[in-house]
């Protein structure tokens, strides 16, 4: 009778991108109808409500302007919807922890970074849908007016920047239990949006502006609005490197924080 020596078996290689896990995450996110409905309906409703209250004379384009006020509102609401979608997708890990799914994954060769990448890519799908629907509403309603290049660049910035908040959702999901993670998350996102100037404009150079510049959404919001500064001569206003630096720094904080929490949460199997 032949015996099998399991010590001679080679361990499975841990891959950075696990296609099976990514497929599972995509399907799980797309099947969450409540989350999709909320991240789509709220930004659209806010855009239509705010834009309809803007005086018509403020909506007219000036001699050097290629975007009106409603276009700016549209970008901000698309940004908020993308952030909600991405963060919610990441924070779903809180429920998975309660069900023991995270501990099961720890028994596999899966790298912590691979798990985070799968979550962030699933969040990217959600944020792309949220951004596209809000932008489509702005175009169909005729309220938002902007140069096609401005639309494309702003949309790209919103979708790419939302990945930072997918990592934030993961971090919150590991720090808080499943029954309270989403409750706290809504309040945190609303507070960060107010501090970051998403819901209202912050006067530059003020004390509040300097404080807000250290918050996660400030640089993101400024970078998303920057493409709307395109003029008829084809030039943009100055882009501040601090906006990009802010996004990179916060991305590092959230990603490494989520990875550390993943290891700590599943260190005992």
N, C-alpha and C positions, 0 to 999 in steps of 0.2 A: 504494500500500500504506500502510495507516494504522499509525503507530507509537504505542506506548504510553509515555507519559512517567510513570514511577513516582514522580517527585518531586511530581506533582500529586495523588497519592493521599493521602487523609487517614488518619493512623494510628488504629488501633482504640482506642476509649476503654477505659481501665482501670477495671473495676468493683470496688467493695469486696466484693460478694458474687457470686462466680462460680458459678452454679447447676450448670453442667456439672462443675466440679471438685468441688463439694460432693457431688453424686450419686456421682461416682467414689470419693470417700473413704468415703462411707457403705457402699457395696457392698464395698469392700476390707476394711473393718473387720469387717463382719458375716460375711464369708467366712473370716475367720481363726478357725477352729474351736479351735485349740490355745489361743489367747489367751482366747477366750470361756470355754472350759472351766476354765482355771486361775483366772480372775478370779471365777468363780462358785463353784467347788468349794471353794477354800481358805477364803474367809470363812465359808461355811456350816459347813464341818467345824470350824473354830475356834469358831464360836458354839455349836454343839452340844456340843463337848468342854468348853468353859469353863462353860457354863450347867449342864451335868449334874453338875459338881463343886461347884456352889454349894450350901451347906446350905439345906434347905427353909425354915428359920426366917428366913433372910436374904431369901427371895423374897417373903415376905408383905408386903403393903402396910400402911403405918402409917395413922393417922387422917387425916393431911394429905397423904399420898402418892398420886400417880396413876400412878406408874411403878415397877417393881421393878428389881432388879439386872440381871436378864437383858435387860431392855429397854436398859439402858445398854451392856451387852456387845454387843447386837445393833447398836446405832447405831455403835459403834466398829468392829465388823467390817465393817459396810456401808460405812463411811467408808474403811477400808483397801482393800476390794475396789474401790470407786469410784476411789480414787487409783491403784491398780494398773492398772485398765482405762484410765483417762484418760491416764496417763503412758506406758503401752505404746503407745497409739494415736499419741501425739505422737512418741515415740522411734523409730517406724517410719521416720522421715525418714532415719535413719542408713543403712538399707538402700537407700533411694531415692538417696541421695548416691552410694553405691558403684555403682549402676546408671546414674548419669548423668541421672536424672529431674529433679533440682533444676536442673541446668544447662540442660536443655531448656526448663523453665518460664521460665527467665530470658530466653529468646529471644522470649517472648510478652509482651504488655502487662500481664501479671498483676502486681499489686502484691504486695510482700512481706507486707503486712498481710492481703491477701485469702487468701494461702496459709495463713497462720497461723489465720485465722478458720475456714477449711474444716477444718483439722486439729482445731481445738478443738471444733467442732460435731460432728464424727465421734466425738471422745472423749466428748462429752456423751451420745451415744446409748449408748456402752458403759457409762458410769458409771450411767446411768439403769437399764439392764438389771441391772447388778450390785447396785445398791441395792434395786431392786424384788424381786429373787429372795431376797436376805438378809432383807428385811422380811417377805416372804411365809413364809419358813421360821420366823421368830419367831412369826408369827401362827398358822400351822398346827400347830406343835409345842406351842403353848399355854404355852411357857416365858416368853416376853416379854409383859408386861402393862403397858399404858400407855393414857392417854387418847387418843382418836382425833385430837384436835388436836395432841397431842405427836408422834404418829406422822407426821402430815402435815408439820408444820413441820420436824422433824428430817430427814425425807427430802428436803425442798426444800433445806435448808441443805447436806446432803451432796452432792447433785447439782450445785448451783450452785458450791459451793466446789471441786469436783473440776476445774473449768475452770482453776483456778490451776495445777494439776499437769499438765494437758495442755500448758500453755505450758512447764512445767519439762521435760517429756519432749522437747519440740521443742528446747529449749536443749541438753539432754544429747545428743540425736541429732546436733546440729551440731558439738558439741565433741569427740565421740568417734567412732571408726570403727565401721562397722556390725557387725563381728564381736565387739566388746567392749561396745557401748553397753548392751545388755540385761543383760549380766552385771554391770556396775557398777551399773546401775539398781536391780536387786533388793536389793543391799546398801545402797545409799543410802536407798531407801524404808524398809527395815527399821530402819536407824539413825535416820532422821528420825521414824519412828513411836515408837520407844522414847524419844527425846528429847522428843517432843510429847505423851507420856502416852497414847498410843493403846493400847498393850499392857498398861500397868499405870498405876495412879493415882499422881499426883505430889502430895505434901503441899503445900498452898498456903503461901506465905510462906517456904519453905526456900530455901537458896542454889541448889539444883538447879532449883527452880521458877522463880526469877528468870532463870537461864541459859536454861531451856527456853522461856521466854516470847518469846525472840528467834528461835526456830526456826519454819520454815514451817507445821508441823502443829499447833502449840500453840493458836493462836487459832482455827484451823479446828475442832479437836476440842472446844474449849470452847463454841464457837458451836453445834455440832451437838448437844451434850449439854444445852444451856440449855433447849430446849423440854420436856425431861423434868422440869424443876423445877416444872411446873404443879401447883398444889394444888387441892383441891376447891372453894375459893372462887373459882377462875378467875384466880388471880394467878401470875405468874412471879417467880423470884428476879431480882436486879439483873443487867442485861446490861452487860458492860464494853465500852466503845467501843474499848478497845485490841485486842480480838479482831478486830473488823472492820477496824481500821487495819492490823493485822498482815497480814490477807489481802490488802488493797488494795496495801500496799507490796510484798509478795512477788509479787503478780500483775504489778505494773509492772516489777519486776526481771526476771522470767521472760519477759514478752512483749517488752519492748524488747531484752533480751539475745538472744532468739530471732530477732527481726527484724534485729538487727545481724549476727548470725552468718549469716543467710540472704543478706544483701547481700555479706558478705565471701566466702562460699563460692562465690558465682556471679558475682563481679565480672569474671571473665575468661570469655568465651564463644568 
